[in-house]
Amino acid sequence: MTDVRATPRSTAIKPPAPRRVGLALAFVVAAALFGAAVYGFAYRTELDQAAARGRSDLALASDRLTTGLQRYREVAVFLADHPTTLTTILEGGNARSLVEAADALLIDIADKTGAHSISIVSQKGFILADTGDAVRMPAGVQVAFERALHGALGVAHFVDEAQRRRFVIAAPVFYPGGASRGAVLVSVDVGLLEWSWPTDPSAIYFTDEAGVAFVANRGELVLRQGRGGDDSDFPITKTRTIGAYEVFELDAGPYIPDHALHLTQELPVIRLTGELLMDLAPVRALARLQAGFAVALFLTFGAFAWVAMERRRTLAEANSRLEARVAKRTQALEAANRDLKREVAEREEAEARLKRAQADLVQAGKLSALGEMSAGISHELNQPLMAIRSFAENAQAFLERGRTDKAGENLGRISELARRMGRIIKNLRAFARQESEAITDVDLNGVVDAALEMMQAKISKSSVQTDWVAGPPAIVRGGEVRLQQVVMNLVSNAVDAMETMDEDAPKWLTIRIETTADIVRLTVSDTGPGITEPEKMFDPFYTTKEVGAAQGMGLGLSISYGLIQSFDGQIKGANRPEEQGGGATFTIELARAGHNQEAAQ
C-alpha cells in the first residue's frame, strides 16, 4: 500500500513560484487602482459637502453685506420723502436759510447712521445741500443718478481720489403727484463695513461687472481682477473643473489657500457678485485617509483570499452534495406544487358551482314570488281586459250613432289601459329574467315604483295602505332587477305580517328614501307585530310564517342580505318603538353613484 502521508496535502495545492509572483504583482496593481478610485470618489463626495458649507458661508456673508448697505438705502428713501428735502429741491437752493437747515439735517443723519456723505442733487445735477464731502458725480454715480431721475433706486460704486472705496445709493425725490425732481445721494465707505465683519475661514470677496474685487475680507484681494486670465492680476496659477465645481490653484500668500474651491452667488440688488475661495486641504486629507483605509482593507482581503483558495476545494465538494440535496428537494416541491394546483383548481370549480347555485337560488326566489303573485297579477290584467272590451263595445255603438267624440274618448281610455297592461307585463318580464348585466347606476325611486306595481294586487287584497311618494332621483350602484327583488321581498314580508291583524287595526306600509353626501338610505316600515327573533332574521330557512298561509321558506331575507352585500351595501332590521306605531323597519344603505369618483378627484 502507498503511504498517503508521504505527500503532504499543502504542497499539492501550491501554485508554482513564478505564478505566485505574478499573482502578487497583479494584486498590488489592483490595490493601487482601487485606492485611486476610492480617492476620486471620496474627493468628490467631500467636495459636495464642502460646497454645501461654502454656499452657506457665502450666503451668510452676502446677507451681511446687503444688510449693511440696506440701512443706508433706507436712509436715502427716508430723506427723499423728508419735507426739508422736497422744499430744498423746489426752491433750487436760492434760500440761504433753507440750504443751511438742509445741510444741518444731512450732517445730523450722517453722524447718526455712519454714512460717509449725503447730498441733495437737483434734476440738472447741481448739489443743493450736502455734508461737506459730497459725491462729485463720477461716471458710475451719474448712471445711478439718472436711474433715480427715472423714478427708481440707483446704486453705484467707485474709488475716490483718496483711494477709498465708496458705495453710493441714489433715491428719487418726487414732487407730489408728479415725476422725480431730483435725488438724494448717500455715500458709504465700504472699508468701514469690512472692519465690522467677523473673521471667516474662507476668503470671500465681491466683484463688479468688470470682475474687480470691490469688497473682500482679505486685504490682498481688494481691487484685484477676480476673473483670472492673461489680463488679470488675480493670483490664480491654474484652473480645473471637477464635476460641477471650479477649483483654483493660487499663489497669494499665507492667508489665501493654495488649492481652493471657487463658488459664486449673484447679488443683483447691489450689482455685485459674491465669490468664495474655500481651502481644500482638509478635503484632500480626508480623501487620502479614506483611500489609505480602503487600500488597507483591500490588502487584508487579499491575505484572507489565499486561505480561502485552500478551502475552495472543500467548499466545492460540499456544494456538490448540497446541489444534490437541492435537486431532490426541488422534485418534492414540484410534486407538492402540482398537488396544490390541483387543489386550487378543485376549489375554483367548487366556487363556480357555489356561485351558480346562488344564482339559481336567487332566480328560484324570484319565480317563487311570481308564483305567489300570479292570482293578483291575473286580476290586475283581467280588469283592464274587461274594461277594454266594454269601452270597445261602447265605441262601436257611438260610431253607429255618429257620435265620434264619445267614441274617441273610449278609444283613448282603451289606449291608456293597454299601456298599463304593457307596463305590468314589462315589469314582470324584467323581474323574471336571469339578470347578468354588470352593476350600473340605478334610480331607487324607479325600483320602488316597479316593485309596488307588481305587488299592488297583494297589497290591495290585504287592505294595506301605502305611504310612498317618489322624490328626486336617488341614483345608486347595483342591479335593477336584483334590487327590485329585494324591495319586493321586504314589501311582501310586511304585507304578510299585517295580513293576520284585526280588520280595524291600522295597516300601513311606509317607504322612504333619504340621500346624503355619500349614501342613499331606503327604509321599509310596517305596523305589524314586529320581528320575534331579530338576531335570526337573516339566517337561511328561518321563518315565522305559518305553513299553508304564505308558504314561506325562510330564504327571502337571506337572499336579500346576499344581494345587498354584493352591491357593497348594508341591510338591517329592527322593531319600531310602540310610540311610533310598532311593527318592523328594514333599512338598506347603498353608496351614492359617483361618490367614489368625486372622492378620488
C-alpha positions as CSV (number, residue, x, y, z in Angstrom):
1,M,0.0,0.0,0.0
2,T,1.1,3.6,-0.7
3,D,1.6,5.8,2.4
4,V,-0.6,8.8,1.9
5,R,1.4,10.8,4.5
6,A,4.4,10.7,2.2
7,T,2.9,13.6,0.1
8,P,1.8,16.5,2.3
9,R,-1.6,17.9,1.3
10,S,-0.4,21.6,1.4
11,T,2.2,21.0,-1.3
12,A,-0.3,19.6,-3.6
13,I,-2.3,22.9,-3.9
14,K,0.5,25.4,-4.0
15,P,1.0,27.1,-7.4
16,P,4.5,27.4,-8.9
17,A,6.7,30.3,-7.7
18,P,6.5,32.4,-10.9
19,R,2.8,32.2,-10.8
20,R,2.8,33.3,-7.2
21,V,4.9,36.4,-8.1
22,G,2.6,37.3,-11.0
23,L,-0.4,37.0,-8.7
24,A,1.3,39.2,-6.1
25,L,2.2,41.9,-8.7
26,A,-1.4,41.8,-10.1
27,F,-2.8,42.2,-6.7
28,V,-0.6,45.2,-5.9
29,V,-1.6,46.9,-9.1
30,A,-5.3,46.2,-8.3
31,A,-4.8,47.6,-4.8
32,A,-3.3,50.8,-6.3
33,L,-6.1,51.2,-8.8
34,F,-8.7,50.6,-6.1
35,G,-7.0,53.2,-3.9
36,A,-7.1,55.7,-6.7
37,A,-10.7,55.0,-7.4
38,V,-11.6,55.4,-3.7
39,Y,-9.7,58.6,-3.5
40,G,-11.5,60.0,-6.5
41,F,-14.9,59.0,-5.1
42,A,-14.1,60.3,-1.6
43,Y,-12.7,63.5,-3.0
44,R,-15.9,64.2,-5.0
45,T,-18.1,63.3,-2.0
46,E,-16.2,65.5,0.3
47,L,-16.2,68.2,-2.4
48,D,-20.0,68.1,-2.4
49,Q,-20.1,68.6,1.4
50,A,-17.5,71.4,1.3
51,A,-19.5,73.1,-1.5
52,A,-22.7,73.0,0.7
53,R,-20.8,74.5,3.6
54,G,-19.2,77.1,1.3
55,R,-22.5,78.1,-0.2
56,S,-23.9,78.6,3.3
57,D,-20.9,80.8,4.3
58,L,-21.1,82.8,1.0
59,A,-24.9,83.3,1.5
60,L,-24.2,84.5,5.1
61,A,-21.5,86.9,4.0
62,S,-23.7,88.2,1.2
63,D,-26.6,88.7,3.6
64,R,-24.2,90.6,5.9
65,L,-23.1,92.9,3.1
66,T,-26.6,93.5,1.7
67,T,-27.9,94.1,5.2
68,G,-25.1,96.6,6.0
69,L,-26.0,98.5,2.8
70,Q,-29.7,98.2,3.3
71,R,-29.8,100.6,6.2
72,Y,-28.2,103.3,4.0
73,R,-30.8,102.5,1.4
74,E,-33.5,103.2,4.0
75,V,-31.7,106.4,5.0
76,A,-31.8,107.6,1.3
77,V,-35.5,106.7,1.0
78,F,-36.3,108.4,4.3
79,L,-34.5,111.6,3.3
80,A,-36.1,111.6,-0.2
81,D,-39.6,111.8,1.5
82,H,-38.5,114.4,4.1
83,P,-40.2,117.8,3.7
84,T,-36.9,119.7,4.0
85,T,-35.5,117.8,1.0
86,L,-38.6,118.5,-1.1
87,T,-38.6,122.2,-0.2
88,T,-34.9,122.4,-1.0
89,I,-35.4,120.8,-4.4
90,L,-38.4,123.1,-5.2
91,E,-36.5,126.3,-4.1
92,G,-33.4,125.3,-6.1
93,G,-31.0,126.3,-3.3
94,N,-32.0,130.0,-3.6
95,A,-33.0,130.4,0.1
96,R,-29.8,130.5,2.2
97,S,-31.6,129.7,5.4
98,L,-33.3,126.7,3.8
99,V,-29.9,125.4,2.5
100,E,-28.3,125.7,5.9
101,A,-31.2,123.8,7.5
102,A,-30.9,121.1,4.9
103,D,-27.1,120.9,5.5
104,A,-27.7,120.6,9.2
105,L,-30.2,117.8,8.7
106,L,-27.9,115.9,6.4
107,I,-24.9,116.2,8.8
108,D,-27.1,115.0,11.7
109,I,-28.3,112.0,9.8
110,A,-24.8,111.1,8.6
111,D,-23.4,111.3,12.1
112,K,-26.2,109.0,13.4
113,T,-26.0,106.4,10.6
114,G,-22.3,106.4,9.9
115,A,-22.8,107.4,6.3
116,H,-19.7,108.9,4.6
117,S,-21.5,111.7,2.9
118,I,-25.1,112.7,2.0
119,S,-26.1,115.2,-0.7
120,I,-29.3,116.6,-2.2
121,V,-29.0,117.0,-6.0
122,S,-31.3,118.9,-8.3
123,Q,-32.7,117.5,-11.5
124,K,-30.0,119.2,-13.5
125,G,-27.2,117.7,-11.4
126,F,-26.5,120.7,-9.1
127,I,-25.7,119.9,-5.4
128,L,-28.1,121.9,-3.4
129,A,-27.1,120.7,0.1
130,D,-24.5,118.2,1.4
131,T,-22.5,117.2,4.4
132,G,-19.3,118.8,3.2
133,D,-17.9,115.8,1.4
134,A,-20.4,115.3,-1.4
135,V,-20.1,112.9,-4.3
136,R,-18.8,114.7,-7.4
137,M,-20.6,112.5,-10.0
138,P,-18.1,110.1,-11.5
139,A,-19.4,108.0,-14.4
140,G,-20.8,105.2,-12.3
141,V,-22.6,107.6,-9.9
142,Q,-24.0,109.5,-12.9
143,V,-25.7,106.3,-14.1
144,A,-27.2,105.8,-10.6
145,F,-28.4,109.4,-10.5
146,E,-30.1,109.2,-13.9
147,R,-31.8,106.0,-12.8
148,A,-33.2,107.9,-9.8
149,L,-34.4,110.6,-12.1
150,H,-36.5,107.9,-13.9
151,G,-38.1,107.0,-10.5
152,A,-36.1,104.0,-9.4
153,L,-33.4,103.4,-6.8
154,G,-29.9,103.6,-8.3
155,V,-26.7,102.1,-6.9
156,A,-23.1,102.6,-7.9
157,H,-19.6,102.2,-6.5
158,F,-16.2,103.9,-7.3
159,V,-12.8,104.7,-5.8
160,D,-12.3,108.3,-4.9
161,E,-9.2,110.4,-5.0
162,A,-8.1,109.2,-1.6
163,Q,-8.3,105.6,-2.8
164,R,-11.3,105.0,-0.6
165,R,-13.9,102.6,-1.9
166,R,-17.3,104.2,-1.8
167,F,-20.8,102.8,-2.4
168,V,-23.5,105.2,-3.5
169,I,-27.3,104.9,-3.3
170,A,-29.5,107.3,-5.2
171,A,-33.1,107.7,-4.2
172,P,-35.6,109.8,-6.3
173,V,-37.3,112.8,-4.8
174,F,-40.9,113.0,-6.2
175,Y,-43.0,116.1,-6.5
176,P,-46.5,115.3,-5.0
177,G,-48.4,113.8,-7.9
178,G,-45.6,114.3,-10.4
179,A,-42.3,112.9,-11.6
180,S,-38.8,112.9,-10.0
181,R,-37.4,116.4,-9.4
182,G,-34.1,115.4,-8.0
183,A,-32.3,112.8,-5.9
184,V,-30.7,112.1,-2.5
185,L,-27.2,110.5,-2.8
186,V,-25.9,108.6,0.2
187,S,-22.3,107.5,0.1
188,V,-20.9,104.7,2.2
189,D,-17.2,103.9,3.0
190,V,-17.0,100.2,2.2
191,G,-13.8,99.8,4.2
192,L,-15.7,100.7,7.4
193,L,-18.2,97.9,6.7
194,E,-15.3,95.4,6.3
195,W,-13.9,96.2,9.7
196,S,-17.1,95.2,11.5
197,W,-17.2,91.7,9.8
198,P,-16.3,88.6,11.8
199,T,-13.3,86.5,10.8
200,D,-14.3,83.9,8.1
201,P,-12.2,80.8,7.5
202,S,-12.6,81.2,3.7
203,A,-11.6,84.1,1.5
204,I,-14.8,86.0,0.4
205,Y,-14.9,88.9,-2.0
206,F,-17.5,90.7,-4.1
207,T,-16.7,91.7,-7.7
208,D,-18.4,94.1,-10.1
209,E,-19.3,93.7,-13.8
210,A,-15.6,94.2,-14.7
211,G,-14.5,91.4,-12.4
212,V,-12.8,93.7,-9.9
213,A,-12.9,92.7,-6.2
214,F,-14.5,95.8,-4.7
215,V,-15.3,94.3,-1.2
216,A,-13.3,91.5,0.4
217,N,-12.4,90.0,3.8
218,R,-8.8,89.6,2.7
219,G,-6.8,92.8,2.1
220,E,-4.6,91.2,-0.6
221,L,-7.6,90.7,-2.8
222,V,-9.1,94.2,-2.7
223,L,-9.3,95.9,-6.2
224,R,-7.7,92.9,-8.0
225,Q,-9.1,91.5,-11.1
226,G,-11.0,88.4,-10.0
227,R,-11.8,86.5,-13.2
228,G,-8.3,85.2,-14.0
229,G,-6.8,85.1,-17.5
230,D,-3.9,86.9,-19.2
231,D,-5.2,90.4,-18.4
232,S,-5.9,89.6,-14.7
233,D,-3.8,90.4,-11.7
234,F,-5.6,87.9,-9.5
235,P,-3.2,85.3,-8.1
236,I,-4.6,82.3,-10.0
237,T,-2.0,79.9,-11.4
238,K,-4.3,77.1,-12.7
239,T,-8.0,76.5,-13.0
240,R,-9.5,73.0,-13.1
241,T,-13.1,71.7,-13.4
242,I,-14.1,68.8,-11.2
243,G,-17.6,67.7,-11.9
244,A,-19.8,70.8,-11.4
245,Y,-17.2,72.6,-9.4
246,E,-14.3,75.0,-10.3
247,V,-11.0,74.6,-8.4
248,F,-8.3,77.3,-8.3
249,E,-4.6,76.8,-7.7
250,L,-3.4,80.1,-6.2
251,D,-0.2,81.8,-5.1
252,A,-1.3,84.7,-2.9
253,G,0.4,84.4,0.4
254,P,-0.2,82.6,3.7
255,Y,-3.9,83.8,4.1
256,I,-5.1,82.5,0.7
257,P,-5.2,78.7,0.2
258,D,-3.1,77.1,-2.4
259,H,-5.9,74.9,-3.6
260,A,-9.4,76.4,-3.2
261,L,-13.0,75.6,-4.3
262,H,-14.4,78.6,-6.1
263,L,-18.1,79.4,-5.6
264,T,-20.2,82.4,-6.8
265,Q,-23.5,84.0,-5.9
266,E,-25.2,86.8,-7.9
267,L,-26.4,89.9,-5.9
268,P,-28.4,91.9,-8.4
269,V,-29.7,94.3,-5.8
270,I,-26.3,95.8,-5.2
271,R,-25.0,94.9,-8.7
272,L,-22.1,92.7,-7.3
273,T,-21.2,89.0,-7.4
274,G,-20.2,87.2,-4.3
275,E,-17.3,84.8,-4.6
276,L,-15.7,82.4,-2.2
277,L,-12.4,80.6,-2.0
278,M,-12.6,77.5,0.3
279,D,-9.5,75.7,1.3
280,L,-9.5,72.2,0.0
281,A,-6.6,70.9,2.2
282,P,-9.0,69.2,4.7
283,V,-10.9,67.7,1.8
284,R,-7.8,66.3,0.2
285,A,-6.5,65.0,3.5
286,L,-9.8,63.2,4.3
287,A,-9.9,61.7,0.8
288,R,-6.3,60.4,1.2
289,L,-7.3,59.0,4.6
290,Q,-10.3,57.1,3.2
291,A,-8.2,55.9,0.3
292,G,-5.5,54.6,2.6
293,F,-8.1,52.8,4.8
294,A,-9.7,51.3,1.7
295,V,-6.3,50.0,0.4
296,A,-5.5,48.5,3.9
297,L,-8.8,46.7,3.7
298,F,-8.1,45.6,0.2
299,L,-4.7,44.2,1.3
300,T,-6.3,42.5,4.3
301,F,-8.8,40.9,2.0
302,G,-6.0,39.6,-0.2
303,A,-4.4,37.9,2.8
304,F,-7.6,36.1,3.6
305,A,-8.1,35.3,-0.1
306,W,-5.0,32.9,-0.1
307,V,-6.5,31.0,2.8
308,A,-9.9,30.9,1.0
309,M,-8.3,29.3,-2.0
310,E,-7.3,26.3,0.0
311,R,-10.8,25.9,1.3
312,R,-12.2,26.2,-2.2
313,R,-12.0,22.5,-3.0
314,T,-13.7,21.5,0.3
315,L,-16.4,24.0,-0.4
316,A,-16.8,22.8,-4.0
317,E,-17.3,19.2,-2.7
318,A,-19.8,20.5,-0.1
319,N,-21.5,22.5,-2.8
320,S,-21.9,19.4,-5.0
321,R,-23.5,17.5,-2.1
322,L,-25.8,20.5,-1.4
323,E,-26.8,20.7,-5.1
324,A,-27.8,17.0,-5.0
325,R,-30.0,17.6,-1.9
326,V,-31.5,20.8,-3.5
327,A,-32.4,18.8,-6.6
328,K,-34.0,16.1,-4.5
329,R,-35.9,18.8,-2.5
330,T,-36.9,20.6,-5.7
331,Q,-38.5,17.4,-7.0
332,A,-40.5,17.1,-3.8
333,L,-41.5,20.8,-4.1
334,E,-42.6,20.3,-7.7
335,A,-44.8,17.4,-6.7
336,A,-46.3,19.4,-3.8
337,N,-46.8,22.3,-6.2
338,R,-48.7,20.1,-8.7
339,D,-50.9,18.9,-5.8
340,L,-51.5,22.4,-4.7
341,K,-52.5,23.5,-8.3
342,R,-54.9,20.6,-8.5
343,E,-56.4,21.6,-5.2
344,V,-56.7,25.2,-6.3
345,A,-58.5,24.1,-9.5
346,E,-60.9,22.0,-7.4
347,R,-61.6,24.9,-5.1
348,E,-62.2,27.2,-8.1
349,E,-64.6,24.7,-9.6
350,A,-66.4,24.4,-6.3
351,E,-66.6,28.2,-6.0
352,A,-68.0,28.3,-9.5
353,R,-70.6,25.7,-8.6
354,L,-71.5,27.7,-5.5
355,K,-72.0,30.9,-7.5
356,R,-74.2,29.0,-9.9
357,A,-76.2,27.6,-7.0
358,Q,-76.5,31.1,-5.5
359,A,-77.7,32.5,-8.8
360,D,-80.2,29.6,-9.2
361,L,-81.4,30.3,-5.7
362,V,-81.9,33.9,-6.4
363,Q,-83.8,33.1,-9.6
364,A,-85.9,30.5,-7.7
365,G,-86.8,33.1,-5.2
366,K,-88.0,35.4,-7.9
367,L,-90.1,32.7,-9.6
368,S,-91.5,31.8,-6.2
369,A,-92.5,35.4,-5.7
370,L,-94.1,35.4,-9.1
371,G,-96.0,32.3,-8.2
372,E,-97.4,33.9,-5.1
373,M,-98.4,37.0,-7.1
374,S,-99.9,35.0,-10.0
375,A,-103.5,35.4,-8.8
376,G,-103.1,39.1,-8.1
377,I,-101.4,39.6,-11.4
378,S,-104.2,37.8,-13.3
379,H,-106.7,40.1,-11.5
380,E,-104.6,43.1,-12.4
381,L,-104.6,42.1,-16.1
382,N,-108.2,40.9,-16.2
383,Q,-109.7,44.2,-15.0
384,P,-108.1,46.2,-17.9
385,L,-109.1,43.5,-20.4
386,M,-112.8,43.6,-19.2
387,A,-112.7,47.4,-19.3
388,I,-111.1,47.4,-22.8
389,R,-113.9,45.1,-24.0
390,S,-116.6,47.3,-22.5
391,F,-115.1,50.5,-23.9
392,A,-114.7,48.9,-27.4
393,E,-118.4,47.9,-27.5
394,N,-119.4,51.4,-26.4
395,A,-117.2,53.0,-29.0
396,Q,-118.8,50.8,-31.7
397,A,-122.2,51.9,-30.5
398,F,-121.2,55.5,-30.5
399,L,-119.8,55.2,-34.1
400,E,-123.0,53.7,-35.3
401,R,-124.9,56.7,-33.9
402,G,-122.4,59.1,-35.4
403,R,-121.0,60.3,-32.0
404,T,-117.4,60.2,-32.9
405,D,-116.3,62.4,-30.0
406,K,-117.6,59.9,-27.5
407,A,-116.0,57.1,-29.5
408,G,-112.7,58.9,-29.4
409,E,-112.8,59.2,-25.6
410,N,-113.4,55.5,-25.3
411,L,-110.5,54.7,-27.7
412,G,-108.3,57.0,-25.6
413,R,-109.3,55.0,-22.4
414,I,-108.6,51.7,-24.3
415,S,-105.1,53.1,-25.2
416,E,-104.3,54.1,-21.6
417,L,-105.4,50.6,-20.3
418,A,-103.3,48.9,-22.9
419,R,-100.3,51.0,-21.8
420,R,-101.0,50.0,-18.2
421,M,-101.1,46.3,-19.1
422,G,-97.9,46.7,-21.1
423,R,-96.1,48.3,-18.2
424,I,-97.2,45.5,-15.9
425,I,-96.1,42.8,-18.3
426,K,-92.8,44.6,-18.9
427,N,-92.0,44.7,-15.2
428,L,-92.9,41.1,-14.9
429,R,-90.7,40.0,-17.8
430,A,-87.7,42.1,-16.4
431,F,-88.2,40.7,-13.0
432,A,-88.4,37.1,-14.2
433,R,-85.3,37.1,-16.4
434,Q,-81.9,35.9,-15.2
435,E,-80.0,39.2,-14.7
436,S,-76.5,39.1,-16.0
437,E,-75.7,42.7,-16.5
438,A,-72.8,44.3,-14.6
439,I,-73.5,46.7,-11.7
440,T,-74.7,50.0,-13.1
441,D,-76.3,53.3,-12.0
442,V,-80.0,52.7,-10.9
443,D,-82.6,55.1,-9.7
444,L,-84.0,53.7,-6.5
445,N,-87.3,55.5,-7.0
446,G,-88.0,53.6,-10.2
447,V,-87.1,50.3,-8.4
448,V,-89.7,51.0,-5.7
449,D,-92.4,52.1,-8.2
450,A,-91.9,48.9,-10.2
451,A,-92.0,46.7,-7.1
452,L,-95.2,48.3,-5.8
453,E,-96.8,48.0,-9.2
454,M,-96.1,44.2,-9.2
455,M,-97.2,43.8,-5.6
456,Q,-100.3,46.1,-5.9
457,A,-102.8,43.1,-6.1
458,K,-101.4,41.6,-2.9
459,I,-101.4,44.9,-1.1
460,S,-105.0,45.7,-2.1
461,K,-106.1,42.2,-1.1
462,S,-104.7,42.6,2.4
463,S,-106.3,46.1,2.8
464,V,-102.8,47.7,3.4
465,Q,-102.4,51.4,3.0
466,T,-99.3,52.5,1.2
467,D,-97.4,55.7,2.2
468,W,-94.9,56.3,-0.6
469,V,-94.2,59.3,-2.8
470,A,-91.3,59.3,-5.3
471,G,-88.9,62.0,-4.6
472,P,-85.9,63.4,-6.6
473,P,-83.6,60.9,-8.3
474,A,-81.7,58.7,-5.9
475,I,-79.0,57.0,-8.0
476,V,-77.1,54.1,-6.5
477,R,-74.8,51.4,-7.8
478,G,-76.5,48.0,-8.3
479,G,-78.6,45.7,-10.5
480,E,-82.1,47.0,-11.2
481,V,-83.8,43.6,-11.2
482,R,-82.0,42.3,-8.1
483,L,-82.8,45.5,-6.3
484,Q,-86.5,45.0,-7.3
485,Q,-86.3,41.5,-5.9
486,V,-85.0,42.8,-2.5
487,V,-87.7,45.5,-2.3
488,M,-90.5,43.0,-3.2
489,N,-89.2,40.6,-0.5
490,L,-89.4,43.4,2.1
491,V,-92.8,44.6,0.9
492,S,-94.2,41.0,0.7
493,N,-92.9,40.3,4.2
494,A,-94.5,43.5,5.5
495,V,-97.9,42.7,3.9
496,D,-97.8,39.1,5.2
497,A,-97.0,40.4,8.7
498,M,-100.1,42.7,8.7
499,E,-102.5,40.3,6.9
500,T,-103.3,38.4,10.2
501,M,-104.1,41.5,12.1
502,D,-107.6,42.6,13.0
503,E,-109.6,44.3,10.3
504,D,-109.9,47.5,12.4
505,A,-106.2,47.6,13.2
506,P,-104.2,50.2,11.2
507,K,-102.2,48.6,8.3
508,W,-99.7,51.0,6.9
509,L,-96.7,50.3,4.6
510,T,-94.3,53.2,4.7
511,I,-91.4,53.6,2.3
512,R,-88.9,56.4,2.5
513,I,-85.7,57.3,0.6
514,E,-83.1,59.6,2.1
515,T,-80.0,60.8,0.3
516,T,-76.8,62.1,1.9
517,A,-73.5,63.2,0.6
518,D,-72.2,59.6,0.2
519,I,-75.0,57.1,0.8
520,V,-78.7,56.5,-0.2
521,R,-80.9,55.1,2.6
522,L,-84.1,53.1,1.8
523,T,-86.5,52.3,4.8
524,V,-89.5,49.9,4.6
525,S,-91.7,50.0,7.7
526,D,-95.0,48.3,8.7
527,T,-97.4,48.4,11.6
528,G,-97.4,44.6,12.0
529,P,-96.5,42.6,15.1
530,G,-92.7,43.1,14.6
531,I,-89.8,40.6,14.5
532,T,-89.9,37.8,17.0
533,E,-86.1,37.0,16.9
534,P,-84.2,39.9,15.3
535,E,-80.9,38.1,15.7
536,K,-82.0,35.3,13.4
537,M,-83.9,37.3,10.7
538,F,-81.2,36.9,8.0
539,D,-80.5,33.2,8.7
540,P,-81.4,30.8,5.9
541,F,-84.7,28.8,6.3
542,Y,-85.7,30.9,9.3
543,T,-89.4,32.0,9.0
544,T,-92.3,32.8,11.3
545,K,-95.0,32.3,8.6
546,E,-97.5,29.5,9.1
547,V,-97.3,26.6,6.6
548,G,-100.1,26.9,4.2
549,A,-100.5,30.7,4.6
550,A,-97.8,32.3,2.6
551,Q,-95.7,29.2,2.1
552,G,-92.6,30.9,3.5
553,M,-89.3,29.0,3.1
554,G,-87.3,31.4,5.1
555,L,-85.0,32.3,2.2
556,G,-86.3,35.8,1.2
557,L,-84.3,37.8,3.7
558,S,-81.2,35.6,3.4
559,I,-81.2,36.2,-0.4
560,S,-81.8,39.9,0.1
561,Y,-78.9,40.1,2.5
562,G,-76.6,38.4,0.0
563,L,-77.7,40.7,-2.9
564,I,-77.2,43.9,-0.9
565,Q,-73.8,42.7,0.2
566,S,-72.9,42.0,-3.4
567,F,-73.5,45.8,-4.1
568,D,-71.2,46.7,-1.2
569,G,-74.2,47.9,0.8
570,Q,-75.8,47.1,4.2
571,I,-79.3,45.9,5.2
572,K,-80.5,46.0,8.8
573,G,-83.8,45.2,10.5
574,A,-85.3,46.2,13.8
575,N,-88.6,46.6,15.7
576,R,-90.1,50.1,15.9
577,P,-91.0,51.6,19.3
578,E,-94.6,51.4,20.3
579,E,-94.9,55.2,20.4
580,Q,-94.1,55.2,16.7
581,G,-96.8,52.7,15.8
582,G,-94.9,49.4,16.4
583,G,-94.1,47.0,13.7
584,A,-90.8,46.4,11.9
585,T,-88.4,48.6,10.0
586,F,-85.8,47.4,7.4
587,T,-83.1,49.8,6.3
588,I,-80.9,49.4,3.2
589,E,-77.8,51.6,2.7
590,L,-76.1,51.8,-0.7
591,A,-73.3,54.0,-1.9
592,R,-74.5,57.0,-3.9
593,A,-73.5,56.7,-7.6
594,G,-70.5,59.0,-8.4
595,H,-69.4,59.3,-4.7
596,N,-66.2,57.3,-5.2
597,Q,-65.2,59.2,-8.3
598,E,-65.9,62.5,-6.5
599,A,-63.8,61.4,-3.5
600,A,-60.9,60.3,-5.8
601,Q,-60.9,63.7,-7.5
